[in-house]
Amino acid sequence: MASRPRAPQDGSMSEHELSPEVPARPADAHRTAGTVMKGVLVVAAVAAAILLLYMVFFVGVFVMAGSR
């Protein structure tokens, strides 16, 4: 016979024990917010990479122009 998981020692019950018929998964709003945040991070990373390449290019041009 399988034993049930024990409740926390402080007497409180976990969310899953209070409603065992509902699967434990994030809400749709949380999933959407996570997707939006991933998109924002990707856009920020691409913008940072473009800015870095821009800076490297112009620093290189400046150094080459000053090395005469």
mmCIF file as Biopython writes it, N, C-alpha, C and O atoms, coordinates in Angstrom:
data_model
#
loop_
_atom_site.group_PDB
_atom_site.id
_atom_site.type_symbol
_atom_site.label_atom_id
_atom_site.label_alt_id
_atom_site.label_comp_id
_atom_site.label_asym_id
_atom_site.label_entity_id
_atom_site.label_seq_id
_atom_site.pdbx_PDB_ins_code
_atom_site.Cartn_x
_atom_site.Cartn_y
_atom_site.Cartn_z
_atom_site.occupancy
_atom_site.B_iso_or_equiv
_atom_site.auth_seq_id
_atom_site.auth_asym_id
_atom_site.pdbx_PDB_model_num
ATOM 1   N N  . MET A ? 1  ? 0.845  -1.165 0.000   1.0 0.0 1  A 1 
ATOM 2   C CA . MET A ? 1  ? 0.000  0.000  0.000   1.0 0.0 1  A 1 
ATOM 3   C C  . MET A ? 1  ? 0.898  1.238  0.000   1.0 0.0 1  A 1 
ATOM 4   O O  . MET A ? 1  ? 1.811  1.345  0.818   1.0 0.0 1  A 1 
ATOM 5   N N  . ALA A ? 2  ? 0.642  2.157  -0.904  1.0 0.0 2  A 1 
ATOM 6   C CA . ALA A ? 2  ? 1.461  3.360  -1.027  1.0 0.0 2  A 1 
ATOM 7   C C  . ALA A ? 2  ? 1.100  4.344  0.070   1.0 0.0 2  A 1 
ATOM 8   O O  . ALA A ? 2  ? -0.071 4.549  0.390   1.0 0.0 2  A 1 
ATOM 9   N N  . SER A ? 3  ? 2.136  4.948  0.639   1.0 0.0 3  A 1 
ATOM 10  C CA . SER A ? 3  ? 1.874  5.933  1.690   1.0 0.0 3  A 1 
ATOM 11  C C  . SER A ? 3  ? 1.755  7.321  1.083   1.0 0.0 3  A 1 
ATOM 12  O O  . SER A ? 3  ? 2.410  7.639  0.091   1.0 0.0 3  A 1 
ATOM 13  N N  . ARG A ? 4  ? 0.917  8.136  1.690   1.0 0.0 4  A 1 
ATOM 14  C CA . ARG A ? 4  ? 0.734  9.517  1.221   1.0 0.0 4  A 1 
ATOM 15  C C  . ARG A ? 4  ? 1.922  10.346 1.664   1.0 0.0 4  A 1 
ATOM 16  O O  . ARG A ? 4  ? 2.506  10.088 2.717   1.0 0.0 4  A 1 
ATOM 17  N N  . PRO A ? 5  ? 2.286  11.344 0.867   1.0 0.0 5  A 1 
ATOM 18  C CA . PRO A ? 5  ? 3.353  12.241 1.310   1.0 0.0 5  A 1 
ATOM 19  C C  . PRO A ? 5  ? 2.928  12.980 2.573   1.0 0.0 5  A 1 
ATOM 20  O O  . PRO A ? 5  ? 1.766  13.350 2.735   1.0 0.0 5  A 1 
ATOM 21  N N  . ARG A ? 6  ? 3.884  13.184 3.450   1.0 0.0 6  A 1 
ATOM 22  C CA . ARG A ? 6  ? 3.564  13.833 4.721   1.0 0.0 6  A 1 
ATOM 23  C C  . ARG A ? 6  ? 3.447  15.334 4.540   1.0 0.0 6  A 1 
ATOM 24  O O  . ARG A ? 6  ? 4.170  15.935 3.745   1.0 0.0 6  A 1 
ATOM 25  N N  . ALA A ? 7  ? 2.545  15.924 5.272   1.0 0.0 7  A 1 
ATOM 26  C CA . ALA A ? 7  ? 2.360  17.379 5.252   1.0 0.0 7  A 1 
ATOM 27  C C  . ALA A ? 7  ? 3.536  18.031 5.969   1.0 0.0 7  A 1 
ATOM 28  O O  . ALA A ? 7  ? 4.204  17.382 6.775   1.0 0.0 7  A 1 
ATOM 29  N N  . PRO A ? 8  ? 3.795  19.294 5.689   1.0 0.0 8  A 1 
ATOM 30  C CA . PRO A ? 8  ? 4.866  20.002 6.401   1.0 0.0 8  A 1 
ATOM 31  C C  . PRO A ? 8  ? 4.635  19.965 7.906   1.0 0.0 8  A 1 
ATOM 32  O O  . PRO A ? 8  ? 3.495  19.881 8.362   1.0 0.0 8  A 1 
ATOM 33  N N  . GLN A ? 9  ? 5.718  20.027 8.676   1.0 0.0 9  A 1 
ATOM 34  C CA . GLN A ? 9  ? 5.640  19.877 10.127  1.0 0.0 9  A 1 
ATOM 35  C C  . GLN A ? 9  ? 4.921  21.031 10.820  1.0 0.0 9  A 1 
ATOM 36  O O  . GLN A ? 9  ? 4.470  20.880 11.956  1.0 0.0 9  A 1 
ATOM 37  N N  . ASP A ? 10 ? 4.806  22.177 10.158  1.0 0.0 10 A 1 
ATOM 38  C CA . ASP A ? 10 ? 4.137  23.306 10.811  1.0 0.0 10 A 1 
ATOM 39  C C  . ASP A ? 10 ? 2.615  23.194 10.759  1.0 0.0 10 A 1 
ATOM 40  O O  . ASP A ? 10 ? 1.915  24.086 11.238  1.0 0.0 10 A 1 
ATOM 41  N N  . GLY A ? 11 ? 2.105  22.129 10.196  1.0 0.0 11 A 1 
ATOM 42  C CA . GLY A ? 11 ? 0.666  21.910 10.167  1.0 0.0 11 A 1 
ATOM 43  C C  . GLY A ? 11 ? -0.018 22.456 8.935   1.0 0.0 11 A 1 
ATOM 44  O O  . GLY A ? 11 ? -1.188 22.158 8.694   1.0 0.0 11 A 1 
ATOM 45  N N  . SER A ? 12 ? 0.699  23.260 8.139   1.0 0.0 12 A 1 
ATOM 46  C CA . SER A ? 12 ? 0.079  23.794 6.929   1.0 0.0 12 A 1 
ATOM 47  C C  . SER A ? 12 ? 0.098  22.727 5.837   1.0 0.0 12 A 1 
ATOM 48  O O  . SER A ? 12 ? 0.924  21.814 5.852   1.0 0.0 12 A 1 
ATOM 49  N N  . MET A ? 13 ? -0.806 22.859 4.914   1.0 0.0 13 A 1 
ATOM 50  C CA . MET A ? 13 ? -0.859 21.912 3.804   1.0 0.0 13 A 1 
ATOM 51  C C  . MET A ? 13 ? -0.368 22.606 2.550   1.0 0.0 13 A 1 
ATOM 52  O O  . MET A ? 13 ? -0.584 23.802 2.353   1.0 0.0 13 A 1 
ATOM 53  N N  . SER A ? 14 ? 0.291  21.837 1.711   1.0 0.0 14 A 1 
ATOM 54  C CA . SER A ? 14 ? 0.778  22.425 0.470   1.0 0.0 14 A 1 
ATOM 55  C C  . SER A ? 14 ? -0.398 22.700 -0.464  1.0 0.0 14 A 1 
ATOM 56  O O  . SER A ? 14 ? -1.499 22.184 -0.272  1.0 0.0 14 A 1 
ATOM 57  N N  . GLU A ? 15 ? -0.139 23.524 -1.475  1.0 0.0 15 A 1 
ATOM 58  C CA . GLU A ? 15 ? -1.194 23.875 -2.429  1.0 0.0 15 A 1 
ATOM 59  C C  . GLU A ? 15 ? -1.710 22.631 -3.146  1.0 0.0 15 A 1 
ATOM 60  O O  . GLU A ? 15 ? -2.907 22.508 -3.402  1.0 0.0 15 A 1 
ATOM 61  N N  . HIS A ? 16 ? -0.807 21.713 -3.467  1.0 0.0 16 A 1 
ATOM 62  C CA . HIS A ? 16 ? -1.219 20.506 -4.177  1.0 0.0 16 A 1 
ATOM 63  C C  . HIS A ? 16 ? -2.081 19.615 -3.283  1.0 0.0 16 A 1 
ATOM 64  O O  . HIS A ? 16 ? -3.021 18.985 -3.767  1.0 0.0 16 A 1 
ATOM 65  N N  . GLU A ? 17 ? -1.775 19.554 -1.997  1.0 0.0 17 A 1 
ATOM 66  C CA . GLU A ? 17 ? -2.580 18.736 -1.090  1.0 0.0 17 A 1 
ATOM 67  C C  . GLU A ? 17 ? -3.965 19.336 -0.874  1.0 0.0 17 A 1 
ATOM 68  O O  . GLU A ? 17 ? -4.930 18.605 -0.648  1.0 0.0 17 A 1 
ATOM 69  N N  . LEU A ? 18 ? -4.068 20.649 -0.940  1.0 0.0 18 A 1 
ATOM 70  C CA . LEU A ? 18 ? -5.375 21.287 -0.769  1.0 0.0 18 A 1 
ATOM 71  C C  . LEU A ? 18 ? -6.285 21.037 -1.966  1.0 0.0 18 A 1 
ATOM 72  O O  . LEU A ? 18 ? -7.499 20.917 -1.801  1.0 0.0 18 A 1 
ATOM 73  N N  . SER A ? 19 ? -5.723 20.956 -3.161  1.0 0.0 19 A 1 
ATOM 74  C CA . SER A ? 19 ? -6.517 20.707 -4.367  1.0 0.0 19 A 1 
ATOM 75  C C  . SER A ? 19 ? -5.780 19.699 -5.254  1.0 0.0 19 A 1 
ATOM 76  O O  . SER A ? 19 ? -5.210 20.084 -6.275  1.0 0.0 19 A 1 
ATOM 77  N N  . PRO A ? 20 ? -5.783 18.420 -4.880  1.0 0.0 20 A 1 
ATOM 78  C CA . PRO A ? 20 ? -4.992 17.429 -5.624  1.0 0.0 20 A 1 
ATOM 79  C C  . PRO A ? 20 ? -5.491 17.170 -7.044  1.0 0.0 20 A 1 
ATOM 80  O O  . PRO A ? 20 ? -4.744 16.622 -7.855  1.0 0.0 20 A 1 
ATOM 81  N N  . GLU A ? 21 ? -6.730 17.545 -7.371  1.0 0.0 21 A 1 
ATOM 82  C CA . GLU A ? 21 ? -7.231 17.279 -8.720  1.0 0.0 21 A 1 
ATOM 83  C C  . GLU A ? 21 ? -6.709 18.287 -9.742  1.0 0.0 21 A 1 
ATOM 84  O O  . GLU A ? 21 ? -6.845 18.076 -10.947 1.0 0.0 21 A 1 
ATOM 85  N N  . VAL A ? 22 ? -6.115 19.378 -9.269  1.0 0.0 22 A 1 
ATOM 86  C CA . VAL A ? 22 ? -5.582 20.395 -10.170 1.0 0.0 22 A 1 
ATOM 87  C C  . VAL A ? 22 ? -4.091 20.141 -10.339 1.0 0.0 22 A 1 
ATOM 88  O O  . VAL A ? 22 ? -3.359 20.105 -9.350  1.0 0.0 22 A 1 
ATOM 89  N N  . PRO A ? 23 ? -3.626 19.964 -11.572 1.0 0.0 23 A 1 
ATOM 90  C CA . PRO A ? 23 ? -2.189 19.727 -11.758 1.0 0.0 23 A 1 
ATOM 91  C C  . PRO A ? 23 ? -1.374 20.960 -11.374 1.0 0.0 23 A 1 
ATOM 92  O O  . PRO A ? 23 ? -1.822 22.094 -11.542 1.0 0.0 23 A 1 
ATOM 93  N N  . ALA A ? 24 ? -0.189 20.721 -10.864 1.0 0.0 24 A 1 
ATOM 94  C CA . ALA A ? 24 ? 0.687  21.828 -10.465 1.0 0.0 24 A 1 
ATOM 95  C C  . ALA A ? 24 ? 1.433  22.323 -11.694 1.0 0.0 24 A 1 
ATOM 96  O O  . ALA A ? 24 ? 2.424  21.720 -12.107 1.0 0.0 24 A 1 
ATOM 97  N N  . ARG A ? 25 ? 0.964  23.414 -12.277 1.0 0.0 25 A 1 
ATOM 98  C CA . ARG A ? 25 ? 1.615  24.019 -13.441 1.0 0.0 25 A 1 
ATOM 99  C C  . ARG A ? 25 ? 1.407  25.518 -13.371 1.0 0.0 25 A 1 
ATOM 100 O O  . ARG A ? 25 ? 0.453  25.983 -12.749 1.0 0.0 25 A 1 
ATOM 101 N N  . PRO A ? 26 ? 2.295  26.285 -14.006 1.0 0.0 26 A 1 
ATOM 102 C CA . PRO A ? 26 ? 2.135  27.741 -13.935 1.0 0.0 26 A 1 
ATOM 103 C C  . PRO A ? 26 ? 0.879  28.206 -14.652 1.0 0.0 26 A 1 
ATOM 104 O O  . PRO A ? 26 ? 0.416  27.566 -15.596 1.0 0.0 26 A 1 
ATOM 105 N N  . ALA A ? 27 ? 0.346  29.301 -14.204 1.0 0.0 27 A 1 
ATOM 106 C CA . ALA A ? 27 ? -0.837 29.873 -14.843 1.0 0.0 27 A 1 
ATOM 107 C C  . ALA A ? 27 ? -0.468 30.396 -16.220 1.0 0.0 27 A 1 
ATOM 108 O O  . ALA A ? 27 ? 0.698  30.685 -16.491 1.0 0.0 27 A 1 
ATOM 109 N N  . ASP A ? 28 ? -1.469 30.518 -17.095 1.0 0.0 28 A 1 
ATOM 110 C CA . ASP A ? 28 ? -1.219 30.998 -18.451 1.0 0.0 28 A 1 
ATOM 111 C C  . ASP A ? 28 ? -0.603 32.390 -18.447 1.0 0.0 28 A 1 
ATOM 112 O O  . ASP A ? 28 ? 0.251  32.691 -19.281 1.0 0.0 28 A 1 
ATOM 113 N N  . ALA A ? 29 ? -1.025 33.237 -17.526 1.0 0.0 29 A 1 
ATOM 114 C CA . ALA A ? 29 ? -0.479 34.596 -17.458 1.0 0.0 29 A 1 
ATOM 115 C C  . ALA A ? 29 ? 1.011  34.557 -17.142 1.0 0.0 29 A 1 
ATOM 116 O O  . ALA A ? 29 ? 1.783  35.346 -17.687 1.0 0.0 29 A 1 
ATOM 117 N N  . HIS A ? 30 ? 1.418  33.644 -16.266 1.0 0.0 30 A 1 
ATOM 118 C CA . HIS A ? 30 ? 2.839  33.526 -15.932 1.0 0.0 30 A 1 
ATOM 119 C C  . HIS A ? 30 ? 3.628  33.037 -17.137 1.0 0.0 30 A 1 
ATOM 120 O O  . HIS A ? 30 ? 4.740  33.502 -17.387 1.0 0.0 30 A 1 
ATOM 121 N N  . ARG A ? 31 ? 3.057  32.105 -17.877 1.0 0.0 31 A 1 
ATOM 122 C CA . ARG A ? 31 ? 3.748  31.584 -19.057 1.0 0.0 31 A 1 
ATOM 123 C C  . ARG A ? 31 ? 3.891  32.686 -20.104 1.0 0.0 31 A 1 
ATOM 124 O O  . ARG A ? 31 ? 4.940  32.806 -20.738 1.0 0.0 31 A 1 
ATOM 125 N N  . THR A ? 32 ? 2.846  33.489 -20.289 1.0 0.0 32 A 1 
ATOM 126 C CA . THR A ? 32 ? 2.900  34.593 -21.246 1.0 0.0 32 A 1 
ATOM 127 C C  . THR A ? 32 ? 3.934  35.619 -20.810 1.0 0.0 32 A 1 
ATOM 128 O O  . THR A ? 32 ? 4.704  36.112 -21.635 1.0 0.0 32 A 1 
ATOM 129 N N  . ALA A ? 33 ? 3.960  35.944 -19.532 1.0 0.0 33 A 1 
ATOM 130 C CA . ALA A ? 33 ? 4.942  36.908 -19.024 1.0 0.0 33 A 1 
ATOM 131 C C  . ALA A ? 33 ? 6.354  36.378 -19.219 1.0 0.0 33 A 1 
ATOM 132 O O  . ALA A ? 33 ? 7.261  37.140 -19.555 1.0 0.0 33 A 1 
ATOM 133 N N  . GLY A ? 34 ? 6.548  35.095 -19.015 1.0 0.0 34 A 1 
ATOM 134 C CA . GLY A ? 34 ? 7.869  34.499 -19.230 1.0 0.0 34 A 1 
ATOM 135 C C  . GLY A ? 34 ? 8.289  34.574 -20.680 1.0 0.0 34 A 1 
ATOM 136 O O  . GLY A ? 34 ? 9.450  34.853 -20.981 1.0 0.0 34 A 1 
ATOM 137 N N  . THR A ? 35 ? 7.356  34.326 -21.579 1.0 0.0 35 A 1 
ATOM 138 C CA . THR A ? 35 ? 7.653  34.407 -23.013 1.0 0.0 35 A 1 
ATOM 139 C C  . THR A ? 35 ? 8.000  35.835 -23.408 1.0 0.0 35 A 1 
ATOM 140 O O  . THR A ? 35 ? 8.933  36.059 -24.180 1.0 0.0 35 A 1 
ATOM 141 N N  . VAL A ? 36 ? 7.256  36.799 -22.883 1.0 0.0 36 A 1 
ATOM 142 C CA . VAL A ? 36 ? 7.538  38.208 -23.183 1.0 0.0 36 A 1 
ATOM 143 C C  . VAL A ? 36 ? 8.916  38.588 -22.655 1.0 0.0 36 A 1 
ATOM 144 O O  . VAL A ? 36 ? 9.671  39.279 -23.339 1.0 0.0 36 A 1 
ATOM 145 N N  . MET A ? 37 ? 9.251  38.147 -21.452 1.0 0.0 37 A 1 
ATOM 146 C CA . MET A ? 37 ? 10.559 38.474 -20.880 1.0 0.0 37 A 1 
ATOM 147 C C  . MET A ? 37 ? 11.687 37.856 -21.694 1.0 0.0 37 A 1 
ATOM 148 O O  . MET A ? 37 ? 12.732 38.483 -21.874 1.0 0.0 37 A 1 
ATOM 149 N N  . LYS A ? 38 ? 11.493 36.631 -22.193 1.0 0.0 38 A 1 
ATOM 150 C CA . LYS A ? 38 ? 12.513 36.019 -23.048 1.0 0.0 38 A 1 
ATOM 151 C C  . LYS A ? 38 ? 12.694 36.836 -24.316 1.0 0.0 38 A 1 
ATOM 152 O O  . LYS A ? 38 ? 13.820 37.038 -24.772 1.0 0.0 38 A 1 
ATOM 153 N N  . GLY A ? 39 ? 11.597 37.306 -24.886 1.0 0.0 39 A 1 
ATOM 154 C CA . GLY A ? 39 ? 11.676 38.143 -26.083 1.0 0.0 39 A 1 
ATOM 155 C C  . GLY A ? 39 ? 12.407 39.441 -25.815 1.0 0.0 39 A 1 
ATOM 156 O O  . GLY A ? 39 ? 13.225 39.880 -26.624 1.0 0.0 39 A 1 
ATOM 157 N N  . VAL A ? 40 ? 12.111 40.062 -24.667 1.0 0.0 40 A 1 
ATOM 158 C CA . VAL A ? 40 ? 12.787 41.311 -24.301 1.0 0.0 40 A 1 
ATOM 159 C C  . VAL A ? 40 ? 14.280 41.067 -24.128 1.0 0.0 40 A 1 
ATOM 160 O O  . VAL A ? 40 ? 15.092 41.882 -24.567 1.0 0.0 40 A 1 
ATOM 161 N N  . LEU A ? 41 ? 14.650 39.966 -23.500 1.0 0.0 41 A 1 
ATOM 162 C CA . LEU A ? 41 ? 16.069 39.658 -23.308 1.0 0.0 41 A 1 
ATOM 163 C C  . LEU A ? 41 ? 16.775 39.411 -24.633 1.0 0.0 41 A 1 
ATOM 164 O O  . LEU A ? 41 ? 17.918 39.832 -24.810 1.0 0.0 41 A 1 
ATOM 165 N N  . VAL A ? 42 ? 16.113 38.735 -25.566 1.0 0.0 42 A 1 
ATOM 166 C CA . VAL A ? 42 ? 16.714 38.488 -26.879 1.0 0.0 42 A 1 
ATOM 167 C C  . VAL A ? 42 ? 16.923 39.805 -27.614 1.0 0.0 42 A 1 
ATOM 168 O O  . VAL A ? 42 ? 17.986 40.030 -28.192 1.0 0.0 42 A 1 
ATOM 169 N N  . VAL A ? 43 ? 15.921 40.675 -27.598 1.0 0.0 43 A 1 
ATOM 170 C CA . VAL A ? 43 ? 16.045 41.978 -28.268 1.0 0.0 43 A 1 
ATOM 171 C C  . VAL A ? 43 ? 17.165 42.796 -27.625 1.0 0.0 43 A 1 
ATOM 172 O O  . VAL A ? 43 ? 17.946 43.431 -28.333 1.0 0.0 43 A 1 
ATOM 173 N N  . ALA A ? 44 ? 17.251 42.788 -26.302 1.0 0.0 44 A 1 
ATOM 174 C CA . ALA A ? 44 ? 18.307 43.534 -25.609 1.0 0.0 44 A 1 
ATOM 175 C C  . ALA A ? 44 ? 19.684 42.972 -25.947 1.0 0.0 44 A 1 
ATOM 176 O O  . ALA A ? 44 ? 20.635 43.734 -26.117 1.0 0.0 44 A 1 
ATOM 177 N N  . ALA A ? 45 ? 19.801 41.654 -26.046 1.0 0.0 45 A 1 
ATOM 178 C CA . ALA A ? 45 ? 21.087 41.040 -26.380 1.0 0.0 45 A 1 
ATOM 179 C C  . ALA A ? 45 ? 21.509 41.396 -27.798 1.0 0.0 45 A 1 
ATOM 180 O O  . ALA A ? 45 ? 22.681 41.685 -28.039 1.0 0.0 45 A 1 
ATOM 181 N N  . VAL A ? 46 ? 20.573 41.379 -28.737 1.0 0.0 46 A 1 
ATOM 182 C CA . VAL A ? 46 ? 20.883 41.737 -30.126 1.0 0.0 46 A 1 
ATOM 183 C C  . VAL A ? 46 ? 21.286 43.205 -30.201 1.0 0.0 46 A 1 
ATOM 184 O O  . VAL A ? 46 ? 22.250 43.543 -30.888 1.0 0.0 46 A 1 
ATOM 185 N N  . ALA A ? 47 ? 20.569 44.076 -29.512 1.0 0.0 47 A 1 
ATOM 186 C CA . ALA A ? 47 ? 20.903 45.502 -29.514 1.0 0.0 47 A 1 
ATOM 187 C C  . ALA A ? 47 ? 22.286 45.733 -28.907 1.0 0.0 47 A 1 
ATOM 188 O O  . ALA A ? 47 ? 23.054 46.547 -29.419 1.0 0.0 47 A 1 
ATOM 189 N N  . ALA A ? 48 ? 22.609 45.035 -27.834 1.0 0.0 48 A 1 
ATOM 190 C CA . ALA A ? 48 ? 23.926 45.169 -27.203 1.0 0.0 48 A 1 
ATOM 191 C C  . ALA A ? 48 ? 25.025 44.682 -28.141 1.0 0.0 48 A 1 
ATOM 192 O O  . ALA A ? 48 ? 26.090 45.295 -28.213 1.0 0.0 48 A 1 
ATOM 193 N N  . ALA A ? 49 ? 24.781 43.589 -28.860 1.0 0.0 49 A 1 
ATOM 194 C CA . ALA A ? 49 ? 25.778 43.074 -29.801 1.0 0.0 49 A 1 
ATOM 195 C C  . ALA A ? 49 ? 26.011 44.062 -30.942 1.0 0.0 49 A 1 
ATOM 196 O O  . ALA A ? 49 ? 27.153 44.289 -31.344 1.0 0.0 49 A 1 
ATOM 197 N N  . ILE A ? 50 ? 24.944 44.644 -31.460 1.0 0.0 50 A 1 
ATOM 198 C CA . ILE A ? 50 ? 25.078 45.631 -32.547 1.0 0.0 50 A 1 
ATOM 199 C C  . ILE A ? 50 ? 25.841 46.857 -32.046 1.0 0.0 50 A 1 
ATOM 200 O O  . ILE A ? 50 ? 26.717 47.368 -32.744 1.0 0.0 50 A 1 
ATOM 201 N N  . LEU A ? 51 ? 25.518 47.327 -30.852 1.0 0.0 51 A 1 
ATOM 202 C CA . LEU A ? 51 ? 26.213 48.483 -30.283 1.0 0.0 51 A 1 
ATOM 203 C C  . LEU A ? 51 ? 27.695 48.175 -30.065 1.0 0.0 51 A 1 
ATOM 204 O O  . LEU A ? 51 ? 28.552 49.019 -30.328 1.0 0.0 51 A 1 
ATOM 205 N N  . LEU A ? 52 ? 27.991 46.985 -29.593 1.0 0.0 52 A 1 
ATOM 206 C CA . LEU A ? 52 ? 29.384 46.596 -29.371 1.0 0.0 52 A 1 
ATOM 207 C C  . LEU A ? 52 ? 30.157 46.556 -30.685 1.0 0.0 52 A 1 
ATOM 208 O O  . LEU A ? 52 ? 31.285 47.045 -30.750 1.0 0.0 52 A 1 
ATOM 209 N N  . LEU A ? 53 ? 29.569 45.982 -31.728 1.0 0.0 53 A 1 
ATOM 210 C CA . LEU A ? 53 ? 30.232 45.950 -33.037 1.0 0.0 53 A 1 
ATOM 211 C C  . LEU A ? 53 ? 30.444 47.363 -33.577 1.0 0.0 53 A 1 
ATOM 212 O O  . LEU A ? 53 ? 31.493 47.660 -34.149 1.0 0.0 53 A 1 
ATOM 213 N N  . TYR A ? 54 ? 29.462 48.223 -33.397 1.0 0.0 54 A 1 
ATOM 214 C CA . TYR A ? 54 ? 29.558 49.623 -33.824 1.0 0.0 54 A 1 
ATOM 215 C C  . TYR A ? 54 ? 30.726 50.310 -33.124 1.0 0.0 54 A 1 
ATOM 216 O O  . TYR A ? 54 ? 31.515 51.011 -33.759 1.0 0.0 54 A 1 
ATOM 217 N N  . MET A ? 55 ? 30.830 50.104 -31.807 1.0 0.0 55 A 1 
ATOM 218 C CA . MET A ? 55 ? 31.912 50.724 -31.044 1.0 0.0 55 A 1 
ATOM 219 C C  . MET A ? 55 ? 33.270 50.170 -31.462 1.0 0.0 55 A 1 
ATOM 220 O O  . MET A ? 55 ? 34.220 50.935 -31.627 1.0 0.0 55 A 1 
ATOM 221 N N  . VAL A ? 56 ? 33.375 48.873 -31.633 1.0 0.0 56 A 1 
ATOM 222 C CA . VAL A ? 56 ? 34.644 48.257 -32.042 1.0 0.0 56 A 1 
ATOM 223 C C  . VAL A ? 56 ? 35.067 48.783 -33.405 1.0 0.0 56 A 1 
ATOM 224 O O  . VAL A ? 56 ? 36.245 49.075 -33.614 1.0 0.0 56 A 1 
ATOM 225 N N  . PHE A ? 57 ? 34.135 48.907 -34.326 1.0 0.0 57 A 1 
ATOM 226 C CA . PHE A ? 57 ? 34.452 49.402 -35.671 1.0 0.0 57 A 1 
ATOM 227 C C  . PHE A ? 57 ? 35.010 50.820 -35.609 1.0 0.0 57 A 1 
ATOM 228 O O  . PHE A ? 57 ? 36.049 51.105 -36.205 1.0 0.0 57 A 1 
ATOM 229 N N  . PHE A ? 58 ? 34.327 51.709 -34.891 1.0 0.0 58 A 1 
ATOM 230 C CA . PHE A ? 58 ? 34.769 53.101 -34.863 1.0 0.0 58 A 1 
ATOM 231 C C  . PHE A ? 58 ? 36.035 53.298 -34.031 1.0 0.0 58 A 1 
ATOM 232 O O  . PHE A ? 58 ? 36.837 54.178 -34.343 1.0 0.0 58 A 1 
ATOM 233 N N  . VAL A ? 59 ? 36.229 52.510 -32.995 1.0 0.0 59 A 1 
ATOM 234 C CA . VAL A ? 59 ? 37.496 52.576 -32.257 1.0 0.0 59 A 1 
ATOM 235 C C  . VAL A ? 59 ? 38.627 52.105 -33.163 1.0 0.0 59 A 1 
ATOM 236 O O  . VAL A ? 59 ? 39.710 52.690 -33.164 1.0 0.0 59 A 1 
ATOM 237 N N  . GLY A ? 60 ? 38.379 51.053 -33.932 1.0 0.0 60 A 1 
ATOM 238 C CA . GLY A ? 60 ? 39.394 50.574 -34.879 1.0 0.0 60 A 1 
ATOM 239 C C  . GLY A ? 60 ? 39.732 51.617 -35.925 1.0 0.0 60 A 1 
ATOM 240 O O  . GLY A ? 60 ? 40.906 51.818 -36.238 1.0 0.0 60 A 1 
ATOM 241 N N  . VAL A ? 61 ? 38.730 52.282 -36.469 1.0 0.0 61 A 1 
ATOM 242 C CA . VAL A ? 61 ? 38.965 53.336 -37.466 1.0 0.0 61 A 1 
ATOM 243 C C  . VAL A ? 61 ? 39.760 54.475 -36.832 1.0 0.0 61 A 1 
ATOM 244 O O  . VAL A ? 61 ? 40.683 55.005 -37.449 1.0 0.0 61 A 1 
ATOM 245 N N  . PHE A ? 62 ? 39.407 54.850 -35.608 1.0 0.0 62 A 1 
ATOM 246 C CA . PHE A ? 62 ? 40.108 55.934 -34.918 1.0 0.0 62 A 1 
ATOM 247 C C  . PHE A ? 62 ? 41.573 55.569 -34.672 1.0 0.0 62 A 1 
ATOM 248 O O  . PHE A ? 62 ? 42.462 56.395 -34.878 1.0 0.0 62 A 1 
ATOM 249 N N  . VAL A ? 63 ? 41.823 54.345 -34.236 1.0 0.0 63 A 1 
ATOM 250 C CA . VAL A ? 63 ? 43.194 53.903 -33.965 1.0 0.0 63 A 1 
ATOM 251 C C  . VAL A ? 63 ? 44.000 53.858 -35.253 1.0 0.0 63 A 1 
ATOM 252 O O  . VAL A ? 63 ? 45.153 54.287 -35.278 1.0 0.0 63 A 1 
ATOM 253 N N  . MET A ? 64 ? 43.407 53.345 -36.320 1.0 0.0 64 A 1 
ATOM 254 C CA . MET A ? 64 ? 44.126 53.264 -37.600 1.0 0.0 64 A 1 
ATOM 255 C C  . MET A ? 64 ? 44.402 54.662 -38.153 1.0 0.0 64 A 1 
ATOM 256 O O  . MET A ? 64 ? 45.456 54.885 -38.749 1.0 0.0 64 A 1 
ATOM 257 N N  . ALA A ? 65 ? 43.489 55.596 -37.969 1.0 0.0 65 A 1 
ATOM 258 C CA . ALA A ? 65 ? 43.689 56.954 -38.473 1.0 0.0 65 A 1 
ATOM 259 C C  . ALA A ? 65 ? 44.776 57.675 -37.672 1.0 0.0 65 A 1 
ATOM 260 O O  . ALA A ? 65 ? 45.494 58.512 -38.220 1.0 0.0 65 A 1 
ATOM 261 N N  . GLY A ? 66 ? 44.898 57.364 -36.413 1.0 0.0 66 A 1 
ATOM 262 C CA . GLY A ? 66 ? 45.886 58.032 -35.573 1.0 0.0 66 A 1 
ATOM 263 C C  . GLY A ? 66 ? 47.254 57.393 -35.612 1.0 0.0 66 A 1 
ATOM 264 O O  . GLY A ? 66 ? 48.189 57.921 -35.009 1.0 0.0 66 A 1 
ATOM 265 N N  . SER A ? 67 ? 47.406 56.279 -36.298 1.0 0.0 67 A 1 
ATOM 266 C CA . SER A ? 67 ? 48.686 55.565 -36.295 1.0 0.0 67 A 1 
ATOM 267 C C  . SER A ? 67 ? 49.592 55.968 -37.441 1.0 0.0 67 A 1 
ATOM 268 O O  . SER A ? 67 ? 50.566 55.268 -37.717 1.0 0.0 67 A 1 
ATOM 269 N N  . ARG A ? 68 ? 49.308 57.072 -38.119 1.0 0.0 68 A 1 
ATOM 270 C CA . ARG A ? 68 ? 50.160 57.496 -39.235 1.0 0.0 68 A 1 
ATOM 271 C C  . ARG A ? 68 ? 51.440 58.082 -38.741 1.0 0.0 68 A 1 
ATOM 272 O O  . ARG A ? 68 ? 52.280 58.493 -39.542 1.0 0.0 68 A 1 
#
